[in-house]
Amino acid sequence: NINNFFENFIGNDNICPNLVPLDIHETDKELIVNAELPGLNKDQINVDIRDNTLIISGETKKDEKFKEGNALVQERCYGSFTRGILLPSNVKGDNITAKFENGLLKLKLPKS
């Protein structure tokens, strides 16, 4: 039954964990963090360092043009998100470089 199929998707808030997928690489000189943030622009993303923790946060909002009617399948996630990464003690919190392109945030954090 098609209704039973769609029931598994509609209104299930647990389907979307607030997780930002990451790749973290280390070189002799820096820590490189790549975060997937599709559908966002750079003004919707915050990057901060507090207590030796890199914090990436932001918010995704539902498209207003789909206010009317019922969603049959909703797999995209909406709402606030925060991802914290404890930094190694040899990574400096200052002088971070950031680049955001095609939904990928690239951060470079120099080591001391």
N, CA, C and O atoms as a DFTB+ gen file, in Angstrom:
448 C
 N C O
     1  1       0.842      -1.177       0.000
     2  2       0.000       0.000       0.000
     3  2       0.890       1.244       0.000
     4  3       1.796       1.369       0.824
     5  1       0.627       2.147      -0.916
     6  2       1.446       3.359      -1.071
     7  2       1.356       4.258       0.155
     8  3       2.338       4.916       0.502
     9  1       0.195       4.304       0.824
    10  2       0.065       5.138       2.024
    11  2       0.978       4.655       3.141
    12  3       1.563       5.469       3.855
    13  1       1.107       3.349       3.301
    14  2       2.007       2.813       4.320
    15  2       3.459       3.153       4.007
    16  3       4.251       3.403       4.915
    17  1       3.808       3.162       2.729
    18  2       5.164       3.515       2.325
    19  2       5.487       4.950       2.742
    20  3       6.535       5.212       3.332
    21  1       4.568       5.885       2.428
    22  2       4.814       7.289       2.743
    23  2       4.729       7.568       4.242
    24  3       5.358       8.514       4.716
    25  1       3.979       6.783       4.997
    26  2       3.856       6.975       6.434
    27  2       5.211       6.923       7.128
    28  3       5.418       7.602       8.134
    29  1       6.113       6.143       6.614
    30  2       7.438       6.017       7.222
    31  2       8.261       7.284       7.093
    32  3       9.231       7.463       7.829
    33  1       7.897       8.163       6.176
    34  2       8.677       9.376       5.941
    35  2       8.027      10.624       6.506
    36  3       8.727      11.484       7.041
    37  1       6.726      10.752       6.405
    38  2       6.038      11.988       6.776
    39  2       6.025      12.156       8.285
    40  3       5.646      11.250       9.027
    41  1       6.442      13.328       8.719
    42  2       6.357      13.679      10.123
    43  2       7.337      12.961      11.031
    44  3       7.170      13.005      12.249
    45  1       8.316      12.325      10.510
    46  2       9.292      11.624      11.331
    47  2      10.501      12.529      11.540
    48  3      11.403      12.582      10.703
    49  1      10.509      13.242      12.671
    50  2      11.592      14.185      12.944
    51  2      12.901      13.480      13.299
    52  3      13.963      14.101      13.250
    53  1      12.845      12.203      13.652
    54  2      14.052      11.478      14.031
    55  2      14.869      11.033      12.834
    56  3      15.970      10.508      12.998
    57  1      14.347      11.235      11.629
    58  2      15.046      10.788      10.420
    59  2      16.278      11.659      10.131
    60  3      17.191      11.221       9.432
    61  1      16.308      12.887      10.665
    62  2      17.387      13.834      10.370
    63  2      18.219      14.127      11.616
    64  3      17.817      14.956      12.433
    65  1      19.331      13.490      11.779
    66  2      20.192      13.877      12.892
    67  2      20.849      15.218      12.569
    68  3      21.101      15.525      11.404
    69  1      21.122      16.005      13.591
    70  2      21.786      17.299      13.384
    71  2      23.285      17.077      13.295
    72  3      24.051      17.523      14.149
    73  1      23.680      16.387      12.254
    74  2      25.078      16.032      12.094
    75  2      25.628      16.677      10.827
    76  3      25.034      16.570       9.754
    77  1      26.753      17.337      10.964
    78  2      27.449      17.917       9.818
    79  2      28.535      16.922       9.437
    80  3      29.466      16.713      10.215
    81  1      28.445      16.298       8.260
    82  2      29.491      15.344       7.858
    83  2      30.841      16.046       7.683
    84  3      30.927      17.104       7.059
    85  1      31.883      15.444       8.238
    86  2      33.215      16.052       8.231
    87  2      34.260      15.099       7.677
    88  3      34.120      13.878       7.757
    89  1      35.306      15.682       7.117
    90  2      36.581      15.026       6.866
    91  2      37.614      15.892       7.577
    92  3      37.625      17.112       7.408
    93  1      38.468      15.277       8.359
    94  2      39.523      16.015       9.052
    95  2      40.860      15.381       8.685
    96  3      41.064      14.178       8.847
    97  1      41.762      16.221       8.188
    98  2      43.093      15.768       7.783
    99  2      44.134      16.579       8.547
   100  3      43.901      17.726       8.928
   101  1      45.279      15.956       8.756
   102  2      46.357      16.616       9.479
   103  2      47.635      16.546       8.666
   104  3      47.989      15.502       8.118
   105  1      48.320      17.681       8.600
   106  2      49.647      17.718       8.007
   107  2      50.614      18.171       9.106
   108  3      50.207      18.397      10.246
   109  1      51.877      18.300       8.757
   110  2      52.858      18.784       9.735
   111  2      52.569      20.221      10.164
   112  3      52.919      20.621      11.274
   113  1      51.927      21.002       9.281
   114  2      51.741      22.431       9.530
   115  2      50.331      22.843       9.935
   116  3      50.144      23.907      10.527
   117  1      49.316      21.997       9.617
   118  2      47.950      22.451       9.866
   119  2      46.968      21.288       9.996
   120  3      47.258      20.146       9.640
   121  1      45.797      21.636      10.521
   122  2      44.660      20.730      10.568
   123  2      43.671      21.244       9.519
   124  3      43.371      22.437       9.480
   125  1      43.174      20.360       8.684
   126  2      42.257      20.743       7.610
   127  2      40.914      20.071       7.872
   128  3      40.830      18.848       7.984
   129  1      39.860      20.893       7.969
   130  2      38.514      20.391       8.231
   131  2      37.634      20.733       7.034
   132  3      37.522      21.896       6.647
   133  1      37.013      19.710       6.451
   134  2      36.050      19.900       5.363
   135  2      34.680      19.491       5.889
   136  3      34.504      18.371       6.368
   137  1      33.711      20.399       5.800
   138  2      32.360      20.143       6.300
   139  2      31.360      20.290       5.160
   140  3      31.372      21.289       4.441
   141  1      30.492      19.290       4.997
   142  2      29.437      19.345       3.981
   143  2      28.256      20.142       4.519
   144  3      27.674      19.796       5.546
   145  1      27.910      21.218       3.809
   146  2      26.796      22.069       4.192
   147  2      25.981      22.434       2.943
   148  3      25.908      23.605       2.570
   149  1      25.373      21.438       2.304
   150  2      24.658      21.702       1.054
   151  2      23.427      22.580       1.269
   152  3      22.753      22.493       2.295
   153  1      23.156      23.414       0.294
   154  2      21.967      24.257       0.330
   155  2      22.111      25.521       1.144
   156  3      21.166      26.306       1.228
   157  1      23.268      25.742       1.748
   158  2      23.482      26.950       2.547
   159  2      24.361      27.929       1.788
   160  3      25.095      27.550       0.875
   161  1      24.275      29.203       2.183
   162  2      25.246      30.165       1.692
   163  2      26.122      30.572       2.873
   164  3      25.805      30.253       4.019
   165  1      27.196      31.260       2.607
   166  2      28.180      31.536       3.666
   167  2      27.617      32.396       4.793
   168  3      28.130      32.351       5.911
   169  1      26.575      33.175       4.524
   170  2      25.977      34.006       5.566
   171  2      25.171      33.190       6.572
   172  3      24.820      33.706       7.634
   173  1      24.871      31.939       6.266
   174  2      24.087      31.076       7.151
   175  2      24.968      30.173       8.019
   176  3      24.454      29.339       8.764
   177  1      26.285      30.336       7.927
   178  2      27.226      29.460       8.627
   179  2      28.052      30.277       9.617
   180  3      28.527      31.366       9.296
   181  1      28.214      29.740      10.815
   182  2      29.048      30.364      11.838
   183  2      30.190      29.419      12.193
   184  3      29.986      28.216      12.356
   185  1      31.386      29.971      12.311
   186  2      32.554      29.205      12.734
   187  2      33.166      29.944      13.919
   188  3      33.423      31.146      13.852
   189  1      33.396      29.211      15.001
   190  2      33.924      29.822      16.214
   191  2      34.842      28.816      16.916
   192  3      34.739      27.609      16.698
   193  1      35.730      29.328      17.753
   194  2      36.555      28.459      18.593
   195  2      36.355      28.909      20.027
   196  3      36.587      30.067      20.373
   197  1      35.910      27.948      20.872
   198  2      35.718      28.207      22.296
   199  2      36.275      27.033      23.083
   200  3      35.973      25.876      22.791
   201  1      37.084      27.339      24.074
   202  2      37.647      26.298      24.947
   203  2      38.308      25.178      24.152
   204  3      38.086      23.997      24.419
   205  1      39.115      25.559      23.183
   206  2      39.862      24.615      22.343
   207  2      38.949      23.681      21.543
   208  3      39.334      22.563      21.200
   209  1      37.729      24.158      21.249
   210  2      36.764      23.401      20.449
   211  2      36.354      24.225      19.243
   212  3      35.933      25.374      19.379
   213  1      36.477      23.638      18.067
   214  2      35.995      24.265      16.840
   215  2      34.496      24.011      16.762
   216  3      34.053      22.866      16.854
   217  1      33.714      25.073      16.592
   218  2      32.264      24.948      16.547
   219  2      31.766      25.471      15.198
   220  3      32.012      26.620      14.831
   221  1      31.064      24.606      14.475
   222  2      30.426      24.965      13.206
   223  2      28.927      24.911      13.462
   224  3      28.404      23.889      13.906
   225  1      28.233      26.019      13.179
   226  2      26.794      26.056      13.438
   227  2      26.086      26.851      12.348
   228  3      26.712      27.551      11.553
   229  1      24.765      26.721      12.337
   230  2      23.952      27.450      11.377
   231  2      22.513      26.982      11.426
   232  3      22.086      26.324      12.374
   233  1      21.776      27.333      10.387
   234  2      20.369      26.937      10.332
   235  2      19.924      26.802       8.885
   236  3      20.252      27.631       8.036
   237  1      19.180      25.752       8.624
   238  2      18.564      25.572       7.313
   239  2      17.068      25.765       7.485
   240  3      16.489      25.331       8.481
   241  1      16.445      26.417       6.516
   242  2      15.009      26.703       6.596
   243  2      14.281      26.044       5.439
   244  3      14.835      25.861       4.355
   245  1      13.032      25.692       5.689
   246  2      12.192      25.099       4.650
   247  2      11.904      26.127       3.572
   248  3      11.814      27.325       3.841
   249  1      11.763      25.647       2.369
   250  2      11.421      26.498       1.236
   251  2       9.976      26.963       1.395
   252  3       9.062      26.143       1.489
   253  1       9.771      28.273       1.424
   254  2       8.442      28.839       1.642
   255  2       7.458      28.532       0.517
   256  3       6.247      28.587       0.733
   257  1       7.945      28.213      -0.668
   258  2       7.020      27.965      -1.779
   259  2       6.275      26.644      -1.639
   260  3       5.346      26.378      -2.402
   261  1       6.669      25.806      -0.669
   262  2       5.986      24.535      -0.437
   263  2       5.134      24.565       0.828
   264  3       4.927      23.528       1.458
   265  1       4.637      25.750       1.207
   266  2       3.822      25.878       2.413
   267  2       2.483      25.162       2.281
   268  3       1.991      24.579       3.247
   269  1       1.897      25.204       1.103
   270  2       0.588      24.592       0.896
   271  2       0.735      23.133       0.510
   272  3       1.749      22.728      -0.059
   273  1      -0.289      22.344       0.824
   274  2      -0.277      20.938       0.459
   275  2       0.432      20.093       1.495
   276  3       0.803      20.582       2.562
   277  1       0.617      18.830       1.178
   278  2       1.243      17.870       2.088
   279  2       2.519      17.316       1.480
   280  3       2.580      17.039       0.282
   281  1       3.523      17.159       2.304
   282  2       4.770      16.540       1.853
   283  2       4.559      15.036       1.748
   284  3       4.053      14.418       2.685
   285  1       4.932      14.451       0.644
   286  2       4.847      13.005       0.474
   287  2       6.127      12.320       0.928
   288  3       6.090      11.250       1.534
   289  1       7.252      12.945       0.630
   290  2       8.551      12.463       1.090
   291  2       9.349      13.688       1.511
   292  3       9.434      14.666       0.768
   293  1       9.931      13.635       2.697
   294  2      10.766      14.740       3.169
   295  2      12.014      14.158       3.807
   296  3      11.997      13.749       4.968
   297  1      13.085      14.123       3.049
   298  2      14.342      13.559       3.524
   299  2      15.376      14.628       3.842
   300  3      16.389      14.339       4.480
   301  1      15.132      15.859       3.404
   302  2      16.060      16.948       3.702
   303  2      15.841      17.422       5.130
   304  3      14.721      17.376       5.637
   305  1      16.895      17.872       5.771
   306  2      16.836      18.299       7.170
   307  2      16.725      19.820       7.254
   308  3      17.311      20.550       6.456
   309  1      15.958      20.273       8.240
   310  2      15.758      21.698       8.465
   311  2      15.940      21.998       9.945
   312  3      15.722      21.141      10.801
   313  1      16.341      23.222      10.226
   314  2      16.498      23.654      11.611
   315  2      17.941      23.991      11.925
   316  3      18.803      24.013      11.047
   317  1      18.182      24.254      13.201
   318  2      19.519      24.623      13.664
   319  2      20.408      23.397      13.768
   320  3      19.942      22.289      14.034
   321  1      21.691      23.617      13.555
   322  2      22.668      22.543      13.716
   323  2      23.920      23.112      14.366
   324  3      24.235      24.291      14.207
   325  1      24.620      22.268      15.091
   326  2      25.892      22.631      15.704
   327  2      26.777      21.394      15.701
   328  3      26.329      20.292      16.020
   329  1      28.022      21.587      15.341
   330  2      28.994      20.487      15.372
   331  2      30.247      20.998      16.045
   332  3      30.813      22.005      15.619
   333  1      30.689      20.323      17.086
   334  2      31.891      20.715      17.804
   335  2      32.982      19.671      17.638
   336  3      32.720      18.469      17.689
   337  1      34.203      20.140      17.441
   338  2      35.356      19.260      17.285
   339  2      36.425      19.716      18.276
   340  3      36.907      20.846      18.198
   341  1      36.791      18.840      19.201
   342  2      37.864      19.152      20.140
   343  2      39.180      19.189      19.367
   344  3      39.535      18.236      18.673
   345  1      39.890      20.295      19.498
   346  2      41.134      20.480      18.742
   347  2      42.331      19.951      19.515
   348  3      42.366      20.040      20.742
   349  1      43.309      19.405      18.809
   350  2      44.562      19.014      19.469
   351  2      45.225      20.243      20.100
   352  3      45.037      21.365      19.629
   353  1      45.985      20.029      21.146
   354  2      46.589      21.161      21.872
   355  2      47.573      21.964      21.028
   356  3      47.847      23.121      21.348
   357  1      48.108      21.381      19.962
   358  2      49.079      22.104      19.136
   359  2      48.435      22.893      17.993
   360  3      49.145      23.442      17.150
   361  1      47.109      22.955      17.954
   362  2      46.430      23.733      16.905
   363  2      46.089      25.108      17.455
   364  3      45.511      25.233      18.534
   365  1      46.457      26.146      16.694
   366  2      46.202      27.526      17.096
   367  2      44.761      27.903      16.742
   368  3      44.247      27.526      15.688
   369  1      44.129      28.645      17.630
   370  2      42.761      29.097      17.391
   371  2      42.679      30.351      16.542
   372  3      41.605      30.722      16.070
   373  1      43.807      30.999      16.350
   374  2      43.796      32.215      15.528
   375  2      44.348      31.903      14.136
   376  3      44.937      30.845      13.914
   377  1      44.154      32.814      13.227
   378  2      44.682      32.673      11.865
   379  2      44.040      31.534      11.062
   380  3      44.693      30.920      10.218
   381  1      42.776      31.262      11.327
   382  2      42.050      30.235      10.569
   383  2      41.725      30.805       9.194
   384  3      41.342      31.969       9.071
   385  1      41.879      29.984       8.164
   386  2      41.411      30.387       6.847
   387  2      40.198      29.535       6.502
   388  3      40.149      28.341       6.797
   389  1      39.224      30.175       5.873
   390  2      37.982      29.485       5.519
   391  2      37.615      29.779       4.072
   392  3      37.787      30.893       3.579
   393  1      37.104      28.749       3.409
   394  2      36.623      28.884       2.040
   395  2      35.327      28.084       1.946
   396  3      35.267      26.939       2.395
   397  1      34.297      28.682       1.366
   398  2      33.020      27.987       1.202
   399  2      32.630      28.021      -0.269
   400  3      32.449      29.085      -0.861
   401  1      32.505      26.826      -0.841
   402  2      32.214      26.724      -2.268
   403  2      31.431      25.441      -2.541
   404  3      31.806      24.364      -2.078
   405  1      30.345      25.569      -3.293
   406  2      29.534      24.412      -3.693
   407  2      29.111      23.541      -2.517
   408  3      29.124      22.314      -2.617
   409  1      28.734      24.169      -1.398
   410  2      28.250      23.432      -0.239
   411  2      29.327      22.788       0.610
   412  3      29.014      22.001       1.504
   413  1      30.594      23.104       0.351
   414  2      31.698      22.530       1.120
   415  2      32.480      23.644       1.817
   416  3      33.032      24.533       1.169
   417  1      32.516      23.577       3.143
   418  2      33.288      24.516       3.946
   419  2      34.661      23.907       4.194
   420  3      34.770      22.805       4.733
   421  1      35.705      24.623       3.801
   422  2      37.083      24.160       3.992
   423  2      37.774      25.094       4.981
   424  3      37.928      26.288       4.721
   425  1      38.185      24.537       6.114
   426  2      38.878      25.303       7.142
   427  2      40.304      24.805       7.275
   428  3      40.554      23.600       7.251
   429  1      41.230      25.729       7.414
   430  2      42.629      25.391       7.671
   431  2      43.041      26.063       8.965
   432  3      42.967      27.284       9.100
   433  1      43.477      25.244       9.919
   434  2      43.878      25.732      11.234
   435  2      45.356      25.444      11.420
   436  3      45.756      24.280      11.463
   437  1      46.182      26.491      11.533
   438  2      47.627      26.266      11.662
   439  2      47.986      25.646      13.019
   440  3      47.308      25.846      14.026
   441  1      49.068      24.896      12.995
   442  2      49.614      24.310      14.223
   443  2      50.698      25.217      14.782
   444  3      51.298      26.013      14.060
   445  1      50.940      25.081      16.091
   446  2      52.002      25.884      16.708
   447  2      53.320      25.126      16.664
   448  3      54.339      25.632      17.135
